[in-house]
Each structure stands twice: as C-alpha cells, then as structure tokens.
Amino acid sequence: MKNFLYGIDFGTTNSALAIYDEDKKEIVSTIIIPSLIYFPEDVEVSNQKKYVIGESAISSYLKDGMKGRFIKSIKQILSRSSFTETRIQNKRYNASDLVSLILIELKERADQIIGQDCKKAVIGRPVFFDDDDTQKDTLAQTRLNKAAIMAGFTEVRFQFEPIGAAFAYEKTLTKKENVLVADLGGGTTDFTYLVLDPSQVGSKNRKNDMMATGGIYIGGDSFDSAFMWERGTPHFGKNTLYEATPGKVLNVPKSLFANICSWDKMNFFNGLRIKKDMEDYYYYSNNDKNFKNLITLVDNNLGYSLFQAIEKTKINLSSKNTASFQYSNMEIEINENVSSEEYQNIIDKDINRITAYLEDFMLKNKIKSEDIDSLFLTGGTSMVVAVQNIFKTKFPHLTLNSGDNFKSVAKGLAYSGYLFENN
C-alpha cells in the first residue's frame, strides 16, 4: 500500500484538499469545493442521503425552490460557545457534526482518486479563530479536531494556514528570502513572517524559520456584512417606522438587520418568536413594502442568493471602477450602481483595522520594512483593491506576489508532513 498524506484547508468560503504522495514526494491532485451544505426539506427515501455538499448544494438548493436549510460559512461558528446545536430534519447537529460533513466529502473524493482509505491529514487553522481569545481558539480547534476524527482521520496535525501558503510559495523561489505572508480568507486575515529557502523544502524541522505569526478576525465575509448593512438593509426595511400605540412612532429595532448581515446568524434566524415580531412590525408599519422584503427574505431562505449578488459586486469592483448591485427575486427588486470609491468607504473600517493590526504585528515582532525581501498574498479576499492598496502603500518597494488563491494553502499543508515526525 502506498503512503499518502492529505493537506486540508477547511475554509469559510471554499475548502480544498491536496493529495501528497509521501513516497514520490509530490502532490498528486488538489480538490476544491464550496464550504456549503444543503439539507432538502423533503427526504423521500429512508436510506437517501439527507444532505448535499459543495457545488451540488447550490444546484439542489435552487432546484428545490430554495427550500430546506442552506448553510454557509460554517467555519465561523467553530469558536462560538453560544452555538451548541441546531435541529435539522428532526436531528441535532453540533458544530463538529456540520464541519465533518464537508471533511467527509473531501475525503471520499480524495480516497476515490488514490484507491485507498487515507487516515493521515494536516489540517489548516487560522492563527486566531476569533481574534486573540485563547478560550475560543481552544474550543474551535477542539471542535475541528473532533470533526476530522468523525470524518475518518486517525492521524491529524494542525498547521497555521499562512505557513501552509508560505510552503507553497517556497517551491517557486530560487534563493533564501525573508517573506511576509498574508492569508486573506472569508473569515480571517493572518500574517506570518518567516525564512523561506528552496534548499530547505521537505526539511524535518522548520520551527526556527518561523519568526512571527498573528491574525485578526476580519475577512471577505466582514466586507460582505458591511456592504449588506450599508447598501442592502435599506431595501429590507432598516429605516421602517411603526406605530405600536397611537401617536408613538418608533424605528424598527436595528438588531433585526444586524442578524441578516452575517451568515452565521442568518443560518439560524428562523425562530417562531422572531417571525412573530416581524409580522407585528409589518402590521404596525402599515404594511411597509421594504419591511415586507425582510419577511420574504427570511421565510424563503433567500439569504444565499442575496449574498451571491453582494459577492458578485465585490468581485466586479476588483477589476472595474463601477459595478451593479442587482437582485431580483420574489418581488424583491434591487438595482443600483456602486463605485469603487463608495465600496472603499463601506469597508474602510475593516481595512483600517487590518492596517492597524499589520502595523502592530510588525512593531511587536520588531520587523522593519527593509528586512522583508518579498510579500506573498493568498486567499480570495487578497484580490480586493482596497486590500492590495494596504500593502502597496506600506511596502512601495516590494512586488505583491500571489499564487493560486484557492489552492495554495492546501498544497502547503500537504508539504507539512514533518509535523508527524516531530511528534
């Protein structure tokens, strides 16, 4: 039997698995799927699979008229102690249960390629799952480890995601360099400052090469949430007034709209009490049209399709000065232009936090700009213009290098087999 190792990048938006042949010392194949789970509303046959993963989750969800439960950004709930479980199809699912479904899908696809049951994996994790909170961080890794075991892995090691990205970048170098790696994903922004040396590829001990690591809980989902708050929620009644008692006019509570601006909350924003409150606000607002859109959004699970439109706007603004924010579904109509300058203003708070963290990271670790030989950016969020401007402004003397923004981390994790030998 051949010896294989899987490098797994379980991401907020997408998840990737790189198959590493330990005998040939090469990557055989890399699989990538969206980190999505769809639970159909009706499961007709008792032995029928009760959920759909990845690309198929999207098509099945749309085919079924967007009914059932559609779950995105599961990684975000790993560190949330407030999330214990959710009930789907009369079954309870905790955080590890949900994550394991995606890991199982990746493992099954990879095992089919190599023709055997691989039990060994290096799994990526952000430097901090939820900012600098040790308790939440421990909870998240414990849950992720449990999910890996449930998926069938018996030998598991964890590696920081930006270090994984660095090892992938190291393969392209011709000389030794001090490299600052920024991994900007859907949930977090992580930094690693380390020595990369092509002559050290595959070495057993790289601990001395890792000079500094850090991270902040801001990513592409944060940008989407900010955009939803500023440009989306007005179409769903954020400014709606209601008259609960004669002559007393109030604004609908803003907390309702905070809940539809982040996926980890929207996934479970369907309680009977909340629905009753929304119906009352709608009635006392004299059937406000925009607030009716909110009820339609929640009742018909339209969150995913709406956030698809938001993400499309973000992607288009990475290469254009103006983009359309368009959404048309079940009488919800949105069609407005957004300039790159307007988008920058919307996400400016998050950009400033990333910038401030980077400056603090360098100061705390005594890293000078002139000590950095090269920059390596990876992750889908690294393509946002405002993000790239952080590095162009901070390091005008350096070129921004990037690899495959969606597979680099998984490949680098697969090169981290030394973690097993050190243990």
C-alpha positions in Angstrom: 0.0 0.0 0.0 1.3 3.5 -0.9 1.7 6.2 1.7 -0.4 9.3 1.2 -1.0 12.5 3.3 -3.8 14.9 2.8 -3.4 18.7 3.3 -6.8 20.1 4.1 -7.7 23.8 4.0 -11.1 24.0 5.6 -12.2 27.5 4.6 -15.0 29.8 5.3 -16.0 30.1 1.6 -14.2 27.2 0.0 -12.4 24.1 1.2 -9.5 22.4 -0.5 -7.7 19.1 -0.2 -4.2 18.4 -1.7 -3.2 14.7 -2.0 0.5 14.2 -1.3 2.3 11.0 -2.3 4.9 10.6 0.5 6.8 8.0 -1.5 7.2 10.1 -4.6 7.3 13.4 -2.6 4.8 15.1 -4.9 1.3 16.4 -4.9 -1.0 14.0 -7.0 -4.1 16.1 -7.2 -5.9 19.0 -5.5 -9.7 19.1 -4.9 -11.6 22.3 -4.1 -15.3 22.6 -3.2 -17.5 25.4 -1.8 -18.0 25.1 2.0 -21.7 24.6 1.6 -24.3 22.2 3.0 -27.9 21.9 1.8 -30.5 19.9 3.7 -33.5 19.3 1.5 -36.9 20.0 3.0 -38.3 16.6 1.9 -36.2 13.4 2.1 -38.5 10.8 0.4 -36.5 7.6 0.8 -35.3 6.4 4.2 -31.8 5.5 3.0 -31.5 8.6 0.8 -28.6 10.9 1.7 -30.0 13.6 3.8 -27.7 16.4 2.7 -25.8 17.7 -0.3 -22.3 19.2 -0.2 -20.3 21.7 -2.3 -21.3 22.7 -5.8 -24.2 20.2 -5.8 -25.6 22.0 -2.7 -26.1 25.2 -4.7 -27.8 23.5 -7.7 -30.0 21.3 -5.5 -31.0 24.3 -3.3 -32.0 26.3 -6.4 -33.8 23.3 -8.0 -35.8 22.8 -4.8 -37.0 26.4 -4.9 -34.6 27.5 -2.1 -36.5 25.5 0.5 -34.9 23.4 3.2 -31.8 24.5 5.1 -28.8 26.0 3.3 -25.7 26.6 5.5 -22.7 28.7 4.5 -19.6 30.0 6.4 -19.7 27.1 8.9 -16.2 27.8 10.0 -17.5 31.0 11.7 -19.4 29.0 14.3 -16.4 26.9 15.4 -15.3 29.5 18.0 -18.8 30.5 19.1 -19.5 28.9 22.5 -23.1 30.3 22.2 -23.7 27.9 19.4 -24.3 24.4 20.8 -26.5 22.8 18.2 -29.2 23.2 15.6 -32.1 20.9 14.7 -32.4 19.9 11.0 -34.7 17.2 9.7 -35.5 16.2 13.3 -31.9 15.6 14.0 -29.5 17.6 16.2 -26.2 18.9 14.7 -23.5 20.5 16.6 -20.5 22.4 15.1 -18.3 19.3 14.7 -21.2 17.4 13.1 -21.6 20.1 10.4 -17.9 20.5 9.7 -17.4 16.8 9.5 -19.9 16.6 6.6 -17.6 18.7 4.4 -14.5 16.9 5.5 -16.2 13.5 4.7 -17.0 14.8 1.2 -13.4 15.9 0.6 -12.0 12.6 2.0 -14.3 10.5 -0.1 -13.4 12.3 -3.3 -9.7 12.0 -2.5 -9.9 8.4 -1.4 -11.5 7.6 -4.7 -8.6 9.1 -6.6 -5.9 7.2 -4.7 -7.9 4.0 -4.4 -7.4 3.6 -0.6 -8.5 4.9 2.7 -6.1 7.7 3.8 -6.1 8.2 7.6 -3.4 10.9 7.7 -4.1 14.7 7.4 -2.5 18.1 8.1 -5.4 20.5 8.6 -5.0 24.2 8.4 -6.2 26.6 11.0 -6.1 30.4 11.2 -3.6 32.0 13.6 -6.6 33.1 15.7 -10.1 31.7 15.1 -11.7 34.7 16.9 -9.1 37.4 17.5 -6.7 36.9 20.4 -9.1 34.8 22.6 -7.4 31.7 23.9 -10.6 30.1 25.2 -12.5 30.5 21.9 -9.4 29.4 20.0 -9.1 26.2 22.0 -12.8 25.5 21.6 -12.6 26.0 17.8 -9.6 23.7 17.3 -11.1 21.0 19.6 -14.3 21.1 17.5 -12.3 20.9 14.3 -10.2 18.0 15.6 -13.4 16.1 16.5 -14.8 16.8 13.1 -11.6 15.3 11.5 -11.9 12.2 13.6 -15.6 11.8 12.7 -14.6 12.1 9.0 -12.3 9.1 9.4 -8.9 10.5 10.1 -6.9 8.9 12.9 -3.6 10.8 12.4 -4.2 14.5 12.5 -1.8 17.5 12.9 -2.6 21.2 12.7 -0.7 23.9 10.8 -1.3 27.7 10.6 -2.8 28.4 7.3 -0.4 31.2 6.3 2.5 28.8 7.0 0.9 26.4 4.6 0.7 29.2 2.0 4.3 30.0 2.6 5.5 26.5 1.9 3.6 26.5 -1.4 5.3 29.8 -2.3 8.7 28.4 -1.2 8.5 26.0 -4.1 8.7 28.9 -6.6 11.8 30.6 -5.0 15.4 30.3 -6.3 17.1 31.8 -3.2 16.7 32.3 0.5 14.3 35.1 1.5 12.6 36.7 4.5 8.9 36.6 3.5 5.8 38.2 4.9 2.8 36.1 4.0 -0.7 37.5 4.2 -3.6 34.9 4.0 -6.8 36.8 3.5 -9.8 34.5 3.5 -13.5 34.7 4.1 -13.3 34.8 7.9 -9.8 35.9 9.0 -6.7 37.7 7.9 -3.5 36.0 9.0 0.2 37.1 8.8 3.3 35.1 9.1 6.9 36.3 8.8 9.4 33.6 8.1 12.5 32.5 6.3 11.9 30.6 3.1 14.7 28.7 1.5 14.2 26.3 -1.5 17.1 24.2 -0.2 15.1 23.5 2.9 11.9 22.2 1.2 10.9 19.0 2.9 13.2 19.5 5.9 12.1 17.9 9.2 12.3 20.9 11.4 11.2 24.4 10.3 10.4 25.8 13.7 13.5 28.1 13.7 12.3 29.5 10.3 9.0 30.8 11.8 9.8 34.3 13.1 6.3 35.7 13.8 2.6 34.8 13.4 -0.5 36.7 14.0 -4.1 37.2 12.8 -7.3 39.2 13.1 -10.9 38.1 12.7 -11.7 40.1 9.6 -12.1 38.7 6.1 -14.3 38.8 3.0 -17.4 37.9 5.0 -16.8 41.1 7.0 -16.7 43.2 3.8 -20.0 41.5 2.6 -21.6 42.2 6.0 -20.6 45.8 5.9 -22.0 46.1 2.3 -25.2 44.4 3.4 -25.6 46.9 6.3 -25.0 50.0 4.2 -26.5 49.1 0.8 -28.6 46.0 1.4 -30.6 46.6 4.6 -32.4 49.8 3.4 -34.1 47.6 0.9 -35.3 45.3 3.7 -36.8 48.0 6.0 -33.9 49.2 8.1 -35.4 52.7 8.2 -39.0 51.5 8.7 -41.2 53.3 11.2 -44.0 51.6 13.1 -46.8 52.9 15.3 -47.4 50.3 18.1 -49.6 52.8 20.1 -51.5 55.8 18.6 -49.2 58.8 18.2 -46.0 57.0 19.2 -43.8 56.3 16.1 -40.6 54.3 16.5 -37.9 52.8 14.3 -37.9 49.0 13.9 -35.1 47.7 16.1 -31.7 47.7 14.2 -30.9 44.3 15.8 -33.1 42.6 13.3 -30.9 43.9 10.5 -27.7 43.0 12.2 -28.8 39.4 12.1 -29.2 39.4 8.3 -25.8 40.9 7.8 -23.8 37.8 8.8 -24.2 34.3 7.6 -23.5 32.5 10.9 -26.5 34.4 12.4 -28.8 34.3 9.3 -28.4 30.5 9.1 -30.4 30.2 12.3 -32.5 33.3 12.0 -35.8 31.5 11.8 -37.3 31.2 15.3 -41.0 31.5 15.8 -40.6 34.4 18.2 -38.6 36.4 15.6 -41.1 35.7 12.9 -44.0 36.8 15.1 -42.1 40.0 15.9 -41.5 40.7 12.2 -45.2 40.2 11.4 -46.2 42.6 14.2 -43.7 45.3 12.9 -45.1 44.8 9.4 -48.6 45.3 10.5 -47.9 48.4 12.6 -45.8 49.9 9.9 -48.9 50.0 7.7 -47.5 47.1 5.5 -44.3 48.8 4.6 -43.0 47.4 1.3 -39.4 47.3 2.2 -40.1 45.5 5.5 -42.2 43.0 3.6 -38.9 42.2 1.7 -37.3 41.2 5.0 -40.2 38.7 5.8 -39.9 37.4 2.2 -36.1 37.0 2.6 -36.3 35.1 5.9 -39.4 33.0 5.1 -38.0 31.8 1.7 -34.3 31.3 2.7 -33.2 33.8 0.1 -30.0 34.8 2.0 -27.6 32.8 -0.1 -28.8 34.2 -3.4 -28.7 37.7 -2.0 -25.2 37.3 -0.7 -24.2 35.9 -4.1 -25.2 39.2 -5.6 -23.2 41.1 -3.0 -20.2 38.9 -3.6 -20.5 39.4 -7.4 -20.5 43.2 -6.9 -17.3 42.8 -4.7 -15.6 40.7 -7.4 -16.5 43.1 -10.2 -15.1 46.0 -8.3 -11.8 44.2 -8.0 -11.3 45.0 -11.8 -13.7 47.8 -12.5 -14.4 51.3 -11.2 -18.2 50.8 -11.1 -20.3 47.7 -10.7 -24.1 47.0 -10.4 -25.6 45.6 -7.2 -28.5 43.7 -8.7 -31.0 41.3 -7.1 -34.5 40.3 -8.4 -36.4 37.6 -6.6 -40.0 37.1 -5.3 -40.8 40.8 -5.7 -37.6 41.9 -4.1 -36.0 44.3 -6.6 -32.6 45.9 -6.1 -30.7 47.6 -8.9 -28.1 50.3 -8.1 -24.6 51.2 -9.2 -21.7 51.2 -6.7 -18.4 52.9 -7.4 -15.1 51.6 -6.2 -14.8 54.7 -4.1 -18.2 54.0 -2.4 -17.2 50.4 -1.8 -13.9 51.5 -0.3 -15.9 53.8 2.1 -18.2 51.0 3.1 -15.3 48.6 4.0 -13.0 51.4 5.3 -13.5 50.5 8.9 -12.4 46.9 8.3 -9.5 48.0 6.1 -8.3 50.3 8.8 -8.4 47.5 11.4 -6.3 45.2 9.1 -3.8 48.1 8.5 -3.6 48.8 12.3 -3.1 45.2 13.1 -0.4 44.8 10.5 1.5 47.8 11.9 1.1 46.5 15.4 2.2 43.0 14.3 5.4 44.4 12.8 6.1 46.7 15.8 5.6 43.9 18.3 7.8 41.5 16.4 10.4 44.2 15.6 10.0 43.7 11.8 11.3 46.5 9.7 10.1 47.1 6.1 13.6 46.9 4.8 14.0 43.4 6.4 11.3 42.0 4.2 12.6 40.5 0.9 9.2 39.6 -0.6 5.4 39.7 0.0 3.1 36.7 -0.7 -0.7 37.3 -0.7 -3.2 34.4 -0.9 -6.9 33.9 -0.3 -9.8 35.2 -2.3 -10.0 38.5 -0.3 -6.5 39.4 -1.3 -7.9 40.4 -4.7 -9.9 43.3 -3.3 -8.4 46.5 -4.5 -8.5 48.2 -1.0 -6.7 45.2 0.5 -3.9 45.3 -2.1 -3.6 49.1 -1.5 -2.7 48.3 2.1 0.5 46.5 1.0 1.3 48.8 -1.9 1.2 51.8 0.5 3.0 50.1 3.3 5.7 48.4 1.1 6.1 50.5 -2.1 9.5 48.9 -2.7 8.1 45.4 -2.9 6.2 43.4 -5.5 3.0 41.7 -4.5 3.4 38.0 -5.2 0.5 35.6 -5.3 -0.2 32.0 -6.2 -3.4 30.1 -6.6 -5.6 32.0 -4.2 -7.8 28.9 -3.5 -5.3 26.0 -3.5 -2.0 27.4 -2.2 -2.8 26.8 1.5 -3.9 23.2 0.9 -0.8 22.4 -1.1 1.5 24.0 1.5 -0.2 22.0 4.3 0.5 18.8 2.3 4.2 19.7 2.4 4.0 19.8 6.2 4.5 16.1 6.8 7.4 16.9 9.1 4.8 17.7 11.8 4.2 13.9 12.3 7.9 13.1 12.6 8.5 15.8 15.2 5.8 14.2 17.3 
